[in-house]
């Protein structure tokens, strides 16, 4: 198949007379085929170019230029990006990355704040438990004194404790 494509010869135009050298001014594309007179890459001075064709050609030219520029600079861009990432990774390993250190500092501050709040809550809970314990001890002692008969009771003290106990019971019943 390849030999058929390579052996292609454009048709001979007999109207102007045949000359093997008359075909040298016709254009051939990169695959070896002759270009059509209406082809966008073939410049034909006889046909005026429309606005649409002109815009299409300019867009195609810009796209080709961008593609060529990318192909030429992609290795450089890849190397620059790779070096930047490697430098950032090295800075992370050595502890010199400012952005990372800032994030760690924010996290440490949040952790410290939470630990302070937890410690304050713990201190309050201990204080509250101590107060409740003292209150229960006082009540138990009063109850014990009221319930246990004394061999030598002091009448005024007993009356005072019974009165407080009755007042407390009435208060809790309401």
PyMOL commands that set and color helices and strands:
alter all, ss='L'
color gray80, all
select helices_A, chain A and resi 2-6+14-16+22-25+51-94+98-147+155-173
alter helices_A, ss='H'
color red, helices_A
deselect
rebuild
show_as cartoon
